[in-house]
Amino acid sequence: MTDAAETATLAHAAILAAVHATAFPPHERWGIDAISLQLALPGVFGFLHPRGGMLLARVTADEAEILTLAVEPRARRRGVGTTLLTKALAEAHRRGARAVLLEVSVGNTPARVLYDRAGFVEVGRRPRYYADGSDAMILRAVLPC
Ligand SMILES: CC(C)(COP(=O)(O)OP(=O)(O)OC[C@H]1O[C@@H](n2cnc3c(N)ncnc32)[C@H](O)[C@@H]1OP(=O)(O)O)[C@@H](O)C(=O)NCCC(=O)NCCS
């Protein structure tokens, strides 16, 4: 396997779930079924990074959404998350999206810095959205025409 992220298919559902489980607390984990169901939906695509990262996203008309992004703790701060996000933005653009949305907890500094560096800006909030009572920030990035 090369060091580059590859397209994820239904055949990768188990490894995607395994990576996701390392990155999120138990109540936020997406299991094999949840990931398989997502990947089977129209407009959903994913990437798997061989160093231990995964991302799922969805394109609807001219807008995309990052559904989830996870990097194994042992693989962090080495550009895996940035590589996955960059690939997802390019794929969303290729599929016709002109903007990308996502949700992130106000307290999730690593993800907020990552998204900020990728050009995302806050466009809204969902108060007490997460189980720990924290707000979700809604972030949006505009893709080039
Ligand atoms: C957020 C996450 C995906 C980042 O993955 P990653 O592979 O470590 O990200 P990168 O190595 O590409 O980091 C890119 C930049 O983000 C910022 N960043 C990443 N982790 C950070 C941290 N712990 N503290 C501060 N900034 C951080 C840095 O600016 C970093 O660049 P640098 O290492 O050159 O300083 C990873 O921490 C993760 O899986 N977290 C748990 C799940 C999660 O929160 N997913 C996002 C939900 S919206």
The ligand as a Gaussian input file, in Angstrom:
#p B3LYP/6-31G(d) Opt

LIG

0 1
 C       -8.695000      16.341000      14.057000
 C       -7.827000      15.205000      13.489000
 C       -8.563000      14.525000      12.337000
 C       -6.508000      15.823000      12.951000
 O       -5.776000      14.790000      12.297000
 P       -4.175000      14.915000      12.093000
 O       -3.769000      13.869000      11.135000
 O       -3.501000      14.969000      13.396000
 O       -4.060000      16.353000      11.413000
 P       -2.779000      16.948000      10.693000
 O       -1.535000      16.230000      11.098000
 O       -3.059000      17.045000       9.243000
 O       -2.744000      18.389000      11.356000
 C       -2.960000      19.556000      10.594000
 C       -2.879000      20.767000      11.486000
 O       -3.996000      20.798000      12.381000
 C       -3.533000      21.386000      13.596000
 N       -3.612000      20.411000      14.678000
 C       -3.760000      19.076000      14.596000
 N       -3.794000      18.526000      15.827000
 C       -3.648000      19.540000      16.695000
 C       -3.594000      19.631000      18.107000
 N       -3.687000      18.525000      18.884000
 N       -3.460000      20.848000      18.678000
 C       -3.367000      21.964000      17.926000
 N       -3.397000      21.959000      16.566000
 C       -3.543000      20.758000      15.971000
 C       -2.102000      21.794000      13.398000
 O       -2.067000      23.124000      12.882000
 C       -1.659000      20.798000      12.366000
 O       -0.541000      21.210000      11.637000
 P        0.943000      21.057000      12.272000
 O        1.050000      19.643000      12.814000
 O        1.831000      21.318000      11.098000
 O        1.034000      22.092000      13.348000
 C       -7.458000      14.179000      14.608000
 O       -6.927000      14.886000      15.706000
 C       -8.633000      13.317000      15.063000
 O       -8.937000      12.278000      14.473000
 N       -9.306000      13.750000      16.137000
 C      -10.428000      12.968000      16.718000
 C      -11.618000      12.910000      15.794000
 C      -12.088000      14.294000      15.400000
 O      -12.142000      15.214000      16.199000
 N      -12.473000      14.423000      14.105000
 C      -13.001000      15.678000      13.570000
 C      -14.432000      15.820000      13.964000
 S      -15.143000      17.284000      13.256000

